């Protein structure tokens, strides 16, 4: 009997997913543990392993379609065996956009929300009667007119139809081409072929060739400039950070940590075979500081403050498709070696697309380290459900005054962003300087690493 392949539920909050790529084709053999497809959730693109062995008999859900969890997406079995009749699940209906005047949801709620979540109570709800269609009405155009539009590589939506009911007929297209002096256009055959295949309106392309001739690279530029739909992950990032920045009063404190002593000590550790990264020391300094100042490890929904008894440390990792924040659970219980191993493992799985959604939820504080990107200073936006985030810049040699003399020291600037509803300026300054002091305390690191 054929085995059903379902859209997996990879976290408590996951309600739907989209198959971005099938790694196996119909008719190909599949073994247990093989990556069968990749799915995109509201948090990341994740590889899905197969639990069965056999042949991928049929793909039910094509790439790009969003389906609810537990939906049948394919079948694995023995070639030739009969499959049950399965109707492909419909794509979720588009959600009505809330009115702009309505208040944003609380950050704590947004941290668990997905794009499929219903509008909060009190916000504008879609009417029961049919609303205006979300997609534009189908263009009324005759077959001959459509064929001329295609071969001419133009946009028919700009043509006014004179046929019955405003239908575009061949004469309308001819008149439009004449009006825009189409016959005078200079365009290379390759450029025109590319414009036709990519749906580029050749009348909107500026030629850079001799006498204004439209070349292939001109069309390629037009293709690159066409609007592209944001991925679900990118949409959620945009929604959550916009919500956080507009609903949370951010307050910033910047300090510069003298990393000279620690960088020298790190080289000594490296020579002894202990390869701790700069990030390891930053994370540990934050963990120790959060234990001393738990107010920074708290968050608020605007009505009450929630204290976190453990340090669930988020660690921002940049991927091509967006930023993910794997979470180091119970970070206060880890030794430096354990912290290094856990953080390295999470970062590696994030870059390989193997993080589970549950590994990216529940953070109480986040560190965003751009030290490897040659930046002097930056501000980070607080993640919903948290009270603060630390933005760490590059370590840069700078002239500073020590004992009345100008010397060169390795300075690393850190900017703490806090939710000003729960963390006052003095607390923010104290916490930032607490992290700074720990990073500059080489004896502390000797006690933790030797």
C-alpha positions in Angstrom: 0.0 0.0 0.0 1.3 3.4 -1.0 2.5 5.6 1.9 1.1 9.2 2.2 3.6 12.0 2.3 2.2 14.9 4.4 3.1 18.5 5.0 4.8 18.1 8.4 4.0 20.2 11.4 7.5 21.4 12.5 6.5 23.6 15.4 3.7 24.3 17.8 2.7 27.5 15.9 3.1 26.2 12.3 -0.2 26.0 10.5 0.8 25.9 6.9 3.9 25.6 4.6 4.9 26.0 1.1 7.0 23.5 -0.9 9.7 25.6 -2.5 11.5 22.7 -4.2 11.0 19.0 -4.7 14.4 17.3 -4.4 13.0 14.1 -5.9 11.0 13.7 -9.1 8.1 11.4 -9.8 9.4 7.9 -10.6 12.7 8.3 -8.7 13.6 5.9 -5.9 13.6 7.2 -2.3 15.4 5.9 0.8 14.7 6.6 4.4 16.6 9.7 5.4 16.7 11.2 1.9 15.7 14.8 1.6 12.5 14.7 -0.4 11.5 18.3 -0.5 12.2 21.8 1.0 9.4 23.8 2.6 9.2 27.4 3.6 7.5 28.3 6.8 7.1 31.8 8.3 10.6 31.3 9.9 12.9 29.5 7.5 13.4 27.2 4.5 13.7 23.7 5.9 14.7 20.4 4.4 12.3 17.5 5.0 13.6 13.9 5.3 11.6 10.9 4.0 10.5 8.3 6.5 9.6 5.7 3.9 11.5 3.7 1.2 10.2 3.1 -2.3 9.5 5.2 -5.3 8.0 8.7 -5.4 4.8 7.7 -7.3 3.0 11.0 -7.5 3.4 14.6 -6.5 0.1 16.1 -5.4 1.3 19.6 -4.3 3.5 21.5 -6.8 6.3 23.8 -5.9 5.2 27.2 -4.6 1.7 26.2 -3.3 0.9 26.9 0.3 -1.0 24.1 2.0 -2.0 23.4 5.7 -0.1 21.0 7.8 -1.0 17.3 7.5 -2.2 17.9 3.9 -1.2 15.1 1.5 1.6 16.3 -0.8 2.6 13.1 -2.5 2.7 9.3 -2.4 5.6 6.8 -2.0 5.2 3.1 -2.9 5.8 0.4 -5.5 5.7 1.3 -9.2 2.3 0.3 -10.7 0.3 0.2 -7.5 -3.0 2.0 -7.5 -3.2 5.3 -5.6 -6.3 6.7 -3.9 -8.0 9.7 -5.5 -6.8 12.8 -3.8 -7.9 16.3 -4.7 -5.0 18.7 -4.4 -5.7 21.1 -1.4 -6.7 24.6 -2.5 -4.4 27.4 -1.8 -5.4 29.4 1.3 -7.7 32.3 0.5 -6.1 35.7 0.8 -6.6 37.4 4.2 -8.3 40.7 4.3 -5.9 43.5 5.2 -6.8 45.4 8.4 -7.6 49.0 8.2 -4.5 51.2 8.7 -6.2 53.1 11.5 -6.5 50.0 13.6 -3.9 49.4 16.4 -1.1 46.9 15.9 -1.1 43.6 17.8 1.0 43.3 20.9 4.6 42.2 20.3 4.2 39.1 22.5 1.4 37.9 20.3 3.2 38.8 17.1 6.1 36.6 18.1 4.0 33.5 17.7 1.9 34.7 14.8 2.1 33.5 11.2 0.8 35.2 8.1 -2.1 32.8 8.2 -3.3 34.0 11.6 -6.8 35.6 11.8 -7.2 39.3 12.5 -7.2 40.1 16.2 -10.5 40.8 17.9 -11.6 44.4 17.4 -9.8 44.8 14.0 -11.6 45.1 10.7 -13.0 41.8 9.5 -13.9 40.8 6.0 -17.6 41.1 5.1 -19.6 38.0 4.4 -20.8 39.3 1.0 -18.4 39.1 -1.9 -15.7 41.7 -1.9 -13.8 43.2 -4.7 -11.5 40.7 -6.3 -7.9 40.8 -5.1 -6.6 40.0 -8.6 -7.3 42.3 -11.6 -10.1 41.3 -13.8 -9.2 39.2 -16.8 -8.2 41.3 -19.8 -10.8 41.1 -22.6 -8.8 40.6 -25.8 -9.4 38.7 -29.0 -7.1 35.8 -30.0 -5.7 37.7 -33.0 -5.0 40.7 -30.9 -3.3 38.6 -28.2 -1.1 37.0 -30.8 0.0 40.4 -32.2 0.6 41.6 -28.6 2.9 38.7 -27.9 4.9 38.8 -31.1 5.3 42.6 -30.6 6.4 42.2 -26.9 4.1 44.9 -25.5 1.8 45.2 -22.5 -1.9 44.8 -23.6 -3.2 46.4 -20.4 -2.2 49.8 -21.7 -4.4 49.4 -24.9 -7.9 50.8 -24.9 -10.3 48.3 -26.5 -13.0 49.4 -29.0 -14.7 46.0 -29.4 -17.9 44.8 -27.7 -17.7 45.5 -23.9 -14.3 47.2 -24.3 -12.7 44.1 -25.8 -9.3 44.7 -27.4 -9.3 43.7 -31.1 -6.5 43.5 -33.6 -7.1 47.0 -35.0 -6.7 48.4 -31.5 -3.2 46.8 -31.2 -2.2 48.1 -34.6 -3.3 51.6 -33.8 -1.4 51.4 -30.5 1.7 50.3 -32.2 1.4 53.1 -34.8 0.7 55.7 -32.1 4.0 54.7 -30.3 6.1 54.6 -33.5 6.8 50.9 -33.0 8.0 50.5 -36.6 10.8 53.0 -35.8 12.1 50.9 -32.9 15.6 49.5 -33.3 15.9 46.2 -31.4 18.2 43.2 -31.8 16.5 39.9 -32.5 17.9 38.3 -29.3 16.6 41.2 -27.2 13.2 40.9 -28.7 13.1 37.1 -28.1 14.1 37.6 -24.5 11.4 40.3 -24.1 8.8 38.0 -25.4 9.8 35.1 -23.2 10.1 37.3 -20.0 6.9 39.3 -20.6 8.7 42.7 -20.9 7.0 45.6 -22.5 9.6 46.6 -25.2 8.1 50.1 -25.4 9.2 50.7 -21.8 12.8 49.7 -22.4 15.4 52.3 -23.1 18.0 51.2 -25.6 21.7 51.8 -25.0 23.0 50.5 -28.2 24.0 52.5 -31.3 21.3 55.0 -32.2 19.2 53.8 -29.3 19.1 50.2 -30.4 17.6 47.9 -27.7 20.1 45.3 -26.8 19.9 42.1 -24.7 21.4 43.7 -21.6 18.7 46.4 -21.8 16.0 43.8 -21.6 17.9 41.9 -18.9 17.9 45.1 -16.8 14.2 45.5 -17.3 13.7 41.9 -16.2 15.8 42.5 -13.1 13.7 45.6 -12.3 10.3 43.8 -12.4 8.6 43.5 -9.0 9.2 40.2 -7.3 7.0 38.7 -4.7 8.5 38.6 -1.2 9.0 35.1 0.2 6.7 34.2 3.1 9.7 34.3 5.4 10.7 37.8 4.2 7.1 39.0 4.6 6.9 37.8 8.2 10.3 39.5 9.0 9.0 42.7 7.5 5.7 42.5 9.4 7.2 41.6 12.8 10.0 44.2 12.7 7.7 46.9 11.4 5.3 46.1 14.2 8.1 46.1 16.8 9.6 49.3 15.7 6.3 51.2 15.5 4.7 49.8 18.7 7.8 49.6 21.0 9.6 52.8 22.2 13.2 52.0 21.4 16.0 53.5 23.5 19.6 53.2 22.6 22.9 53.1 24.5 26.3 52.7 22.9 29.6 51.7 24.6 33.0 50.8 23.3 34.7 47.7 24.7 38.5 47.6 24.7 39.1 44.1 23.3 42.9 44.3 23.2 43.5 42.1 26.2 40.8 39.6 25.2 42.1 39.3 21.6 45.6 38.6 22.9 44.3 36.0 25.3 42.2 34.4 22.5 45.3 33.9 20.5 46.9 32.1 23.5 43.9 29.9 23.7 44.1 29.1 20.0 47.8 28.2 20.3 46.7 25.8 23.1 44.1 24.1 20.8 41.1 25.9 22.2 39.4 27.7 19.3 36.8 30.0 21.0 35.3 32.6 18.7 34.8 36.3 19.6 31.1 35.6 19.5 31.5 33.0 22.2 32.9 35.6 24.6 30.2 38.1 23.7 27.5 35.6 24.2 28.9 34.5 27.6 29.3 38.2 28.7 25.7 38.8 27.9 24.5 35.7 29.7 26.4 36.6 32.9 25.1 40.2 32.6 21.5 39.0 32.2 21.8 36.9 35.3 22.9 40.0 37.2 20.2 42.3 35.7 17.1 40.2 35.0 15.0 43.3 34.2 16.7 43.3 30.7 15.7 39.6 30.4 12.0 40.6 30.7 9.4 41.8 28.3 6.0 43.6 28.3 2.8 43.5 26.4 2.1 47.1 27.5 -0.1 46.1 30.4 2.2 43.9 32.5 5.8 42.8 32.7 6.9 39.2 32.3 10.1 38.1 34.0 12.1 35.3 32.4 13.7 32.9 34.9 16.1 31.4 32.3 18.3 33.0 29.6 16.9 31.9 26.2 19.6 33.6 24.1 18.8 34.4 20.5 21.7 34.6 18.1 21.0 36.4 14.8 22.3 34.5 11.7 22.1 36.1 8.3 21.0 33.9 5.4 20.5 34.7 1.7 16.7 34.6 2.1 16.6 36.6 5.4 17.6 36.8 9.0 16.9 33.9 11.4 17.4 33.8 15.1 18.3 30.3 16.5 17.8 30.2 20.3 20.3 28.8 22.8 18.0 27.3 25.4 18.9 27.6 29.1 22.1 29.4 28.2 22.9 30.2 31.8 23.6 26.5 32.5 26.2 26.0 29.7 29.9 26.1 30.2 32.0 28.1 27.7 32.8 24.9 25.8 29.2 23.8 25.7 28.1 27.3 24.6 30.7 27.2 21.8 29.4 23.8 20.6 25.7 24.7 20.8 26.1 28.1 19.1 28.3 26.6 16.3 25.8 23.8 15.8 22.8 26.1 15.6 24.6 28.5 13.2 25.7 25.6 10.9 22.2 24.1 10.8 20.7 27.6 10.1 23.0 28.0 7.0 22.2 24.4 5.9 18.5 25.1 6.2 18.1 22.3 8.8 16.9 24.3 11.8 13.5 23.4 13.1 11.0 26.2 13.9 11.0 25.3 17.6 14.8 26.1 17.6 13.9 29.6 16.5 11.2 30.5 19.1 11.1 31.5 22.7 14.1 33.8 22.9 14.3 36.3 25.8 17.2 38.4 24.5 19.1 38.5 21.1 22.6 39.3 20.1 23.2 40.6 16.6 26.9 40.4 15.8 28.1 42.1 12.6 31.7 42.2 13.7 32.8 40.3 10.6 31.2 42.8 8.2 33.4 45.8 8.9 30.9 48.1 10.5 31.7 50.8 13.1 28.3 50.9 14.7 24.6 50.0 14.1 21.2 49.9 15.9 19.1 46.7 15.9 15.3 46.4 16.2 14.0 44.5 19.2 12.5 41.2 18.4 8.8 40.9 19.4 8.5 39.2 22.7 11.8 40.5 24.0 12.8 43.5 26.0 16.2 44.2 24.4 18.7 43.4 21.7 22.5 43.9 21.6 24.0 45.1 18.3 27.8 44.3 18.1 30.0 46.0 15.6 33.5 45.3 14.3 36.6 45.4 16.4 38.7 48.3 15.0 42.1 49.6 16.0 41.6 53.2 17.3 43.7 55.8 19.1 42.7 56.1 22.7 44.1 57.8 25.8 45.6 55.5 28.4 47.5 57.0 31.4 47.8 60.3 29.7 49.2 58.9 26.5 47.7 58.2 23.1 47.9 54.5 22.3 46.3 52.2 19.7 43.7 49.8 21.1 41.2 47.3 19.6 37.8 48.9 20.3 34.5 47.1 19.6 31.3 49.3 19.8 28.1 47.7 21.1 24.7 49.4 21.0 21.9 48.1 23.3 18.4 48.7 22.1 15.8 48.4 25.0 12.1 48.6 25.3 11.8 51.9 27.2 8.5 50.8 28.8 10.3 48.4 31.1 14.0 49.4 30.9 15.0 52.9 31.9 18.0 54.7 30.5 20.1 54.2 33.6 19.4 50.4 33.6 20.3 50.3 29.9 23.6 52.1 30.5 24.4 49.9 33.5 23.7 46.7 31.5 25.8 47.9 28.5 28.7 48.7 30.7 28.3 45.4 32.6 28.8 43.6 29.3 31.7 45.9 28.4 33.4 45.3 31.8 33.2 41.5 31.5 34.7 41.5 28.0 37.6 43.6 29.3 38.2 41.3 32.3 40.8 38.8 31.0 41.0 37.2 34.5 37.3 36.3 34.2 38.0 34.5 30.9 41.0 32.7 32.2 38.7 31.3 35.0 36.1 30.2 32.5 38.4 28.7 29.9 41.5 27.3 31.5 
